[in-house]
Amino acid sequence: MYITIVHIKVLPDYIDLFIQASTENHLESVKEPGNLRFDLLR
């Protein structure tokens, strides 16, 4: 089992864009075979 924890600092001007891109990444990642969980926290 692999666990990856990432902490990212986003510049204030890019927060909305980052959330949108991260949400799209989340929605596609959970479809991958073997992916049991993908959390996106703010």
PyRosetta script that sets phi, psi and omega in degrees:
from pyrosetta import init, pose_from_sequence

init()
pose = pose_from_sequence("MYITIVHIKVLPDYIDLFIQASTENHLESVKEPGNLRFDLLR")
pose.set_psi(1, 137.3)
pose.set_omega(1, 176.8)
pose.set_phi(2, -111.4)
pose.set_psi(2, 136.1)
pose.set_omega(2, 175.3)
pose.set_phi(3, -126.5)
pose.set_psi(3, 128.4)
pose.set_omega(3, 178.3)
pose.set_phi(4, -123.1)
pose.set_psi(4, 126.9)
pose.set_omega(4, 176.3)
pose.set_phi(5, -118.6)
pose.set_psi(5, 127.4)
pose.set_omega(5, -176.1)
pose.set_phi(6, -127.0)
pose.set_psi(6, 133.8)
pose.set_omega(6, 174.4)
pose.set_phi(7, -115.7)
pose.set_psi(7, 121.6)
pose.set_omega(7, -176.0)
pose.set_phi(8, -125.2)
pose.set_psi(8, 132.0)
pose.set_omega(8, 172.8)
pose.set_phi(9, -97.1)
pose.set_psi(9, 125.7)
pose.set_omega(9, -178.3)
pose.set_phi(10, -114.2)
pose.set_psi(10, 134.3)
pose.set_omega(10, 177.0)
pose.set_phi(11, -63.4)
pose.set_psi(11, 142.1)
pose.set_omega(11, -175.7)
pose.set_phi(12, -51.1)
pose.set_psi(12, -37.2)
pose.set_omega(12, -178.5)
pose.set_phi(13, -67.7)
pose.set_psi(13, -16.4)
pose.set_omega(13, -174.2)
pose.set_phi(14, -112.3)
pose.set_psi(14, 5.3)
pose.set_omega(14, -175.4)
pose.set_phi(15, -60.0)
pose.set_psi(15, -49.5)
pose.set_omega(15, -178.2)
pose.set_phi(16, -61.7)
pose.set_psi(16, -42.8)
pose.set_omega(16, 178.4)
pose.set_phi(17, -64.0)
pose.set_psi(17, -41.3)
pose.set_omega(17, 179.5)
pose.set_phi(18, -65.0)
pose.set_psi(18, -42.6)
pose.set_omega(18, 179.1)
pose.set_phi(19, -62.4)
pose.set_psi(19, -42.1)
pose.set_omega(19, 179.1)
pose.set_phi(20, -62.4)
pose.set_psi(20, -48.5)
pose.set_omega(20, -179.4)
pose.set_phi(21, -64.7)
pose.set_psi(21, -40.0)
pose.set_omega(21, -179.8)
pose.set_phi(22, -68.1)
pose.set_psi(22, -36.6)
pose.set_omega(22, 177.9)
pose.set_phi(23, -65.6)
pose.set_psi(23, -42.6)
pose.set_omega(23, 176.8)
pose.set_phi(24, -62.0)
pose.set_psi(24, -42.1)
pose.set_omega(24, 177.9)
pose.set_phi(25, -61.7)
pose.set_psi(25, -43.2)
pose.set_omega(25, 178.6)
pose.set_phi(26, -60.2)
pose.set_psi(26, -48.7)
pose.set_omega(26, -176.6)
pose.set_phi(27, -61.0)
pose.set_psi(27, -35.4)
pose.set_omega(27, 178.8)
pose.set_phi(28, -81.4)
pose.set_psi(28, -35.5)
pose.set_omega(28, -177.9)
pose.set_phi(29, -64.8)
pose.set_psi(29, -37.2)
pose.set_omega(29, -178.8)
pose.set_phi(30, -68.6)
pose.set_psi(30, -13.5)
pose.set_omega(30, 177.6)
pose.set_phi(31, -83.9)
pose.set_psi(31, -14.3)
pose.set_omega(31, -175.9)
pose.set_phi(32, -70.4)
pose.set_psi(32, 139.6)
pose.set_omega(32, 179.1)
pose.set_phi(33, -58.7)
pose.set_psi(33, 136.2)
pose.set_omega(33, 177.6)
pose.set_phi(34, 85.6)
pose.set_psi(34, -9.4)
pose.set_omega(34, 178.6)
pose.set_phi(35, -78.3)
pose.set_psi(35, 112.2)
pose.set_omega(35, -178.4)
pose.set_phi(36, -91.6)
pose.set_psi(36, -24.7)
pose.set_omega(36, -176.3)
pose.set_phi(37, -162.4)
pose.set_psi(37, 142.8)
pose.set_omega(37, 174.8)
pose.set_phi(38, -146.7)
pose.set_psi(38, 109.2)
pose.set_omega(38, -179.4)
pose.set_phi(39, -105.0)
pose.set_psi(39, 141.0)
pose.set_omega(39, 175.5)
pose.set_phi(40, -123.7)
pose.set_psi(40, 111.6)
pose.set_omega(40, -175.9)
pose.set_phi(41, -114.9)
pose.set_psi(41, 152.0)
pose.set_omega(41, 176.8)
pose.set_phi(42, -127.0)
pose.dump_pdb("model.pdb")
